[in-house]
Amino acid sequence: MAMAALRREGRRFVPLVSSPNPVNAIRSTLAPTEEQVGLGVRSISTQIVRNRMKSVRNIQKITKAMKMVAASKLRAIQVRAENSRGLWQPFTALLGDTPSVSVKKNVIVTISSDKGLCGGINSTSVKISRALYRLNAGPDTETKYVILGEKAKAQLIRDSKKDISLTMTELQKNFLNYTQVSVIADDILKNVEFDALRIVFNKFQSVVSFLPTTATVLSPEIVERESEAGGKIGSLDSYEIEGGETKSEVLQNLAEFQFSCVMFNAVLENACSEQGARMSAMDSSSRNAGDMLDRLTLTYNRTRQASITTELIEIISGASALTG
């Protein structure tokens, strides 16, 4: 069949090749006439604009639906995030939050989302994490990453693959509660050696505003060292320990509980910021789709009106020629 079609095409082009200027002859047969071009451009452009309007309208429906879904999820998480802020505040009052402490082993816990379309919250977390890495880098120090979320993993794995100790994804696949987050915190404590855990997340403020935040959790040894040296956590010695436990055991329990509480609040705050940013982004996308739809409607009406005007002129001209 292919050879037969080739022979037919060859027979069709034989007279053209035998002509004095075969290139121009072939070009003239392939190119449509002016009349065909004019009619074709009008009909094709109208159809293209109509298809584009249809696709933009469908995208607008999707973005509006995603905005409503994000709004409903935000309402469900916001109350729990605000209530969780009372968990870590007593630890901050007791042990302090010292981001400027100098230690040898730093672990940066970067919390991000698993899905996109939520503005720049993931890029902001990654930028803060990289800045902390450069700030704590040195010949006698070691800095590692622990990544929670697919988006931060995709960005940090490009240039810091060897420094990533642990990655966890699909945190919001199930309902976020303290038990789930405490299991994640326990896995981090078991698999990573650290002197200071620096948790990077986005603190929710409003639907259109979030604050990049860093919380620092020190190991029991560093807490004891800082307590002996005085400073913000130098008042630990003023407390009396009951129950027969030593000071190191109490500090170990406090550090573990503090990390799980801070992690619980950080995950909820970041989830709130994610839904708020997604809600804002989808609202902007819906408005942009509406503006684009208005421009396409104007273009379609102009094209259609030009086509109708041209056809009327042709009809009138033909009628005048017949009567004349």
Backbone torsions as a table, in degrees:
resi	resn	phi	psi	omega
1	MET	NA	-38.9	-179.2
2	ALA	-65.9	-41.3	-180.0
3	MET	-67.2	-37.8	178.1
4	ALA	-63.6	-41.7	178.0
5	ALA	-65.0	-35.8	179.3
6	LEU	-67.4	-39.8	178.0
7	ARG	-64.3	-40.8	178.4
8	ARG	-62.6	-42.2	177.1
9	GLU	-64.7	-36.7	178.8
10	GLY	-65.2	-43.0	177.3
11	ARG	-62.7	-33.2	-178.7
12	ARG	-69.6	-31.8	-177.2
13	PHE	-94.6	-4.1	-179.0
14	VAL	-61.1	-48.2	179.2
15	PRO	-61.8	-30.6	-179.1
16	LEU	-70.6	-38.9	-179.1
17	VAL	-67.5	-33.1	-179.7
18	SER	-78.2	-5.1	180.0
19	SER	-75.6	164.6	-178.1
20	PRO	-62.3	-39.2	-179.8
21	ASN	-124.7	86.3	-172.6
22	PRO	-66.3	-31.5	-177.5
23	VAL	-65.0	-47.0	178.9
24	ASN	-65.7	-34.0	178.9
25	ALA	-65.5	-44.5	178.2
26	ILE	-64.1	-42.0	-180.0
27	ARG	-62.8	-38.3	-179.4
28	SER	-69.0	-32.4	178.6
29	THR	-75.9	-32.8	-179.7
30	LEU	-78.0	-31.4	-177.2
31	ALA	-82.0	133.5	178.3
32	PRO	-73.5	165.2	178.9
33	THR	-75.0	167.7	179.9
34	GLU	-61.9	-36.9	-179.4
35	GLU	-64.9	-42.2	179.4
36	GLN	-67.3	-38.0	-179.2
37	VAL	-64.9	-44.3	-179.1
38	GLY	-61.3	-46.8	-180.0
39	LEU	-67.4	-40.4	-178.2
40	GLY	-66.3	-42.0	-179.3
41	VAL	-63.6	-40.0	-179.7
42	ARG	-65.2	-47.6	-176.6
43	SER	-70.6	-40.9	-178.3
44	ILE	-67.4	-44.4	-178.1
45	SER	-63.2	-38.0	177.7
46	THR	-64.4	-42.0	179.4
47	GLN	-66.9	-38.7	179.2
48	ILE	-64.2	-44.7	179.1
49	VAL	-63.8	-38.4	179.6
50	ARG	-65.4	-41.3	178.0
51	ASN	-66.2	-38.7	178.4
52	ARG	-65.1	-40.7	177.3
53	MET	-61.6	-39.2	179.6
54	LYS	-65.5	-43.1	-179.4
55	SER	-67.3	-40.2	178.5
56	VAL	-65.1	-38.3	178.6
57	ARG	-64.5	-40.0	177.9
58	ASN	-66.0	-40.5	177.8
59	ILE	-63.7	-38.3	178.9
60	GLN	-63.7	-38.1	177.1
61	LYS	-63.6	-41.4	-179.3
62	ILE	-65.4	-45.4	-178.5
63	THR	-65.8	-36.4	176.8
64	LYS	-65.6	-40.4	177.9
65	ALA	-65.2	-40.8	178.8
66	MET	-66.1	-33.9	176.6
67	LYS	-64.7	-42.0	179.4
68	MET	-66.1	-39.9	178.5
69	VAL	-64.3	-43.8	178.6
70	ALA	-63.5	-37.6	179.4
71	ALA	-65.0	-41.3	179.6
72	SER	-67.7	-39.8	177.4
73	LYS	-67.0	-36.4	-179.6
74	LEU	-64.0	-42.4	179.0
75	ARG	-62.8	-34.8	-179.0
76	ALA	-72.0	-32.2	-175.3
77	ILE	-92.4	-28.1	-171.1
78	GLN	-61.0	-43.7	-178.7
79	VAL	-64.6	-41.1	-179.8
80	ARG	-68.2	-35.7	178.2
81	ALA	-66.8	-41.2	179.0
82	GLU	-66.9	-36.8	178.0
83	ASN	-70.4	-29.7	-177.7
84	SER	-74.3	-12.7	-179.8
85	ARG	-66.4	-23.4	178.9
86	GLY	-77.0	-7.5	-178.9
87	LEU	-76.7	-45.3	-173.0
88	TRP	-91.9	-13.7	-178.3
89	GLN	-63.1	-39.1	174.8
90	PRO	-62.0	-33.7	178.2
91	PHE	-69.7	-36.7	177.5
92	THR	-65.0	-37.6	178.0
93	ALA	-69.1	-32.0	-177.5
94	LEU	-86.2	-51.8	-174.2
95	LEU	-99.2	-13.6	-179.6
96	GLY	78.1	169.6	175.7
97	ASP	-129.9	99.9	-172.2
98	THR	-112.3	85.6	179.9
99	PRO	-69.0	-18.6	-177.3
100	SER	-90.3	6.2	-178.4
101	VAL	-66.3	140.7	-178.0
102	SER	-100.5	116.8	-179.4
103	VAL	-134.3	169.0	-178.3
104	LYS	-88.0	-37.7	-176.5
105	LYS	-114.1	108.6	178.1
106	ASN	-107.5	138.9	174.7
107	VAL	-125.2	120.8	-179.6
108	ILE	-99.0	115.3	179.1
109	VAL	-97.0	106.7	-177.4
110	THR	-99.0	121.3	-179.0
111	ILE	-105.7	125.5	179.6
112	SER	-140.7	-173.6	-179.2
113	SER	-99.6	165.6	176.1
114	ASP	-92.4	-19.1	-178.0
115	LYS	-119.4	159.0	-179.5
116	GLY	-96.2	-153.7	-179.3
117	LEU	59.2	38.6	-179.6
118	CYS	-133.7	39.2	175.3
119	GLY	70.8	-144.5	-173.9
120	GLY	-109.1	24.5	-177.1
121	ILE	-68.4	-35.6	-179.7
122	ASN	-72.1	-41.0	177.5
123	SER	-63.6	-36.7	178.6
124	THR	-64.5	-44.3	178.4
125	SER	-61.6	-40.8	-179.8
126	VAL	-66.9	-40.6	178.5
127	LYS	-62.6	-43.4	178.6
128	ILE	-64.1	-39.4	-180.0
129	SER	-64.8	-42.6	178.6
130	ARG	-66.3	-37.3	177.0
131	ALA	-64.4	-40.8	176.6
132	LEU	-64.7	-37.1	178.8
133	TYR	-63.1	-45.9	179.0
134	ARG	-66.8	-34.9	-178.6
135	LEU	-68.0	-35.4	-177.1
136	ASN	-98.4	3.6	179.4
137	ALA	-74.5	145.7	179.5
138	GLY	-177.4	168.6	-178.5
139	PRO	-67.5	-28.4	-177.1
140	ASP	-105.3	7.5	-178.0
141	THR	-117.3	158.8	178.6
142	GLU	-132.1	128.2	-178.0
143	THR	-126.0	129.5	179.9
144	LYS	-125.9	161.9	177.8
145	TYR	-109.6	141.3	164.0
146	VAL	-123.3	120.2	-170.2
147	ILE	-111.7	129.0	173.8
148	LEU	-116.9	109.9	-179.2
149	GLY	120.6	144.4	-175.3
150	GLU	-73.2	-35.0	-174.1
151	LYS	-69.6	-42.9	176.6
152	ALA	-67.4	-35.2	177.5
153	LYS	-62.0	-43.5	-178.9
154	ALA	-64.3	-31.1	-178.9
155	GLN	-85.0	-41.7	-175.7
156	LEU	-78.1	-22.7	-177.3
157	ILE	-72.1	-15.2	-178.7
158	ARG	-68.8	-44.7	-175.0
159	ASP	-119.3	-3.5	-176.8
160	SER	-134.0	36.3	-176.2
161	LYS	-62.6	-38.4	-177.2
162	LYS	-72.9	-17.1	-178.2
163	ASP	-97.4	2.1	-179.4
164	ILE	-89.6	118.7	-178.5
165	SER	-91.6	-34.4	-173.1
166	LEU	-154.4	139.1	175.9
167	THR	-130.8	142.0	177.4
168	MET	-138.0	135.9	-178.8
169	THR	-130.1	173.4	178.0
170	GLU	58.2	45.1	178.9
171	LEU	-68.1	-36.2	-175.4
172	GLN	-94.6	13.8	177.0
173	LYS	-65.6	-36.8	176.2
174	ASN	-110.1	171.0	-179.4
175	PHE	-65.4	126.5	-177.5
176	LEU	-76.3	120.3	174.7
177	ASN	-138.0	173.9	-175.7
178	TYR	-66.3	-35.0	-179.5
179	THR	-62.7	-44.9	179.9
180	GLN	-63.3	-44.6	-178.4
181	VAL	-70.0	-34.8	178.6
182	SER	-66.6	-32.4	175.1
183	VAL	-65.6	-41.7	177.2
184	ILE	-62.8	-44.0	178.9
185	ALA	-62.8	-38.0	179.1
186	ASP	-66.3	-38.5	176.9
187	ASP	-62.9	-40.0	179.1
188	ILE	-65.2	-44.0	-178.8
189	LEU	-65.2	-32.3	-178.8
190	LYS	-78.0	-33.3	-170.5
191	ASN	-100.8	-7.1	-175.7
192	VAL	-128.4	131.9	173.3
193	GLU	-91.4	133.6	-174.5
194	PHE	-151.1	155.8	165.8
195	ASP	-107.2	-29.0	178.5
196	ALA	-146.7	129.8	174.1
197	LEU	-101.1	122.0	-179.4
198	ARG	-112.4	108.1	-173.8
199	ILE	-95.5	121.9	-178.5
200	VAL	-107.7	122.4	179.2
201	PHE	-151.7	175.3	178.9
202	ASN	-107.6	117.1	179.4
203	LYS	-82.9	127.7	-176.9
204	PHE	-74.9	130.5	174.9
205	GLN	-117.9	-47.1	176.0
206	SER	-155.9	-178.8	-177.9
207	VAL	-63.1	-33.4	-176.4
208	VAL	-107.4	8.8	-176.1
209	SER	-142.2	133.8	173.2
210	PHE	-142.4	152.6	-174.3
211	LEU	-116.9	117.0	174.5
212	PRO	-63.1	126.6	-171.5
213	THR	-130.9	146.6	175.7
214	THR	-125.6	124.8	176.2
215	ALA	-112.2	138.3	-176.4
216	THR	-114.0	128.5	176.0
217	VAL	-120.6	121.5	-177.1
218	LEU	-94.1	153.7	175.3
219	SER	-73.4	159.6	-179.1
220	PRO	-57.5	-35.4	179.8
221	GLU	-66.0	-42.0	-179.7
222	ILE	-70.4	-35.9	177.6
223	VAL	-62.6	-42.6	179.7
224	GLU	-66.8	-38.4	178.4
225	ARG	-64.9	-43.9	179.5
226	GLU	-68.5	-32.0	178.6
227	SER	-67.2	-39.5	178.0
228	GLU	-69.8	-31.4	-179.6
229	ALA	-80.8	-8.8	-178.0
230	GLY	88.0	-159.5	-179.9
231	GLY	93.1	-149.0	-173.6
232	LYS	-67.7	-32.5	-177.9
233	ILE	-109.0	27.2	179.8
234	GLY	-79.8	-7.4	-178.2
235	SER	-88.8	8.3	179.7
236	LEU	-65.4	-32.8	-177.8
237	ASP	-68.3	-14.7	-179.8
238	SER	-79.5	-8.8	179.0
239	TYR	-91.7	144.3	179.3
240	GLU	-97.2	131.7	-177.8
241	ILE	-93.9	127.2	179.0
242	GLU	-115.2	160.8	176.0
243	GLY	95.4	3.1	176.2
244	GLY	83.7	1.3	179.2
245	GLU	-83.0	148.2	177.6
246	THR	-80.7	168.8	-179.0
247	LYS	-64.7	-38.3	-179.9
248	SER	-66.1	-38.5	178.2
249	GLU	-66.8	-40.2	177.8
250	VAL	-64.1	-43.1	179.0
251	LEU	-65.5	-35.0	176.8
252	GLN	-63.0	-46.2	179.0
253	ASN	-65.4	-40.6	179.3
254	LEU	-64.1	-41.1	-179.1
255	ALA	-64.4	-42.8	179.7
256	GLU	-65.5	-44.3	-179.3
257	PHE	-69.0	-38.0	177.6
258	GLN	-62.0	-43.9	-178.8
259	PHE	-64.1	-41.7	179.8
260	SER	-66.6	-38.0	178.4
261	CYS	-67.7	-44.4	178.6
262	VAL	-63.9	-39.8	178.4
263	MET	-64.1	-41.3	179.9
264	PHE	-61.6	-47.2	177.7
265	ASN	-64.8	-40.5	-178.1
266	ALA	-65.3	-41.2	179.6
267	VAL	-65.2	-42.3	179.3
268	LEU	-68.4	-41.3	178.5
269	GLU	-62.5	-42.1	-179.7
270	ASN	-68.7	-36.2	177.0
271	ALA	-65.0	-39.3	176.2
272	CYS	-62.8	-46.1	179.8
273	SER	-62.9	-37.9	178.5
274	GLU	-62.0	-49.0	-178.7
275	GLN	-66.7	-38.0	177.1
276	GLY	-65.1	-42.6	178.2
277	ALA	-66.6	-38.5	177.5
278	ARG	-66.5	-39.3	177.5
279	MET	-61.9	-44.5	178.6
280	SER	-65.8	-41.2	-179.7
281	ALA	-66.0	-40.9	179.3
282	MET	-69.9	-31.8	175.0
283	ASP	-65.5	-43.1	177.3
284	SER	-64.7	-39.0	178.7
285	SER	-65.1	-39.8	178.8
286	SER	-64.4	-41.4	177.9
287	ARG	-65.4	-41.1	178.2
288	ASN	-64.8	-38.6	177.0
289	ALA	-64.5	-38.3	176.8
290	GLY	-63.7	-42.3	177.4
291	ASP	-63.8	-42.3	178.4
292	MET	-65.0	-37.0	178.2
293	LEU	-65.2	-37.7	176.8
294	ASP	-64.0	-42.7	179.2
295	ARG	-66.8	-40.2	178.8
296	LEU	-67.1	-36.9	177.4
297	THR	-63.5	-41.8	177.5
298	LEU	-63.7	-43.0	178.0
299	THR	-63.7	-42.0	179.7
300	TYR	-62.8	-44.1	-179.8
301	ASN	-65.0	-39.4	178.1
302	ARG	-64.9	-44.2	180.0
303	THR	-63.8	-42.9	180.0
304	ARG	-65.6	-42.0	179.4
305	GLN	-65.4	-38.6	177.1
306	ALA	-63.7	-39.6	178.4
307	SER	-64.6	-44.0	179.5
308	ILE	-64.0	-42.4	179.5
309	THR	-62.2	-41.9	179.0
310	THR	-64.0	-42.4	179.2
311	GLU	-65.0	-38.9	177.9
312	LEU	-64.8	-40.7	178.2
313	ILE	-62.7	-41.0	179.2
314	GLU	-65.0	-40.6	178.9
315	ILE	-64.5	-46.3	180.0
316	ILE	-63.1	-41.9	179.2
317	SER	-63.7	-40.9	177.8
318	GLY	-66.5	-40.3	178.2
319	ALA	-65.3	-38.7	179.3
320	SER	-66.6	-37.1	178.7
321	ALA	-66.7	-37.3	179.1
322	LEU	-69.1	-40.9	-178.8
323	THR	-75.5	-27.8	-179.4
324	GLY	-78.8	NA	NA
